[in-house]
């Protein structure tokens, strides 16, 4: 995939996996909350696609996941996107 235009103002990420119940348990979340895997698997099924029981690695657009000066990956509250911002994909092939 080729991104041809990005007016979002976001700090995008391709390294952080989709949220799942295991991560939430590790973080100490005790009550149930709808998370990425809960949303994506039924979404795939609704359009006839199969995800083989797994959620693929996401392209996290419009988030706030910068690299910190010490070389670690940060995670900040609140997206940095701008109202009306978008990301456009080019035609591949």
Secondary structure, DSSP 4 states (H G I P E B T S, - for coil): --EEEE-S--B-BSSSPPP-HHHHHHTT--S----HHHHHHHHHHHTT---TTSPPPP-B-S-B-PBPTTSPBP--SS----TT--EEEPPP-
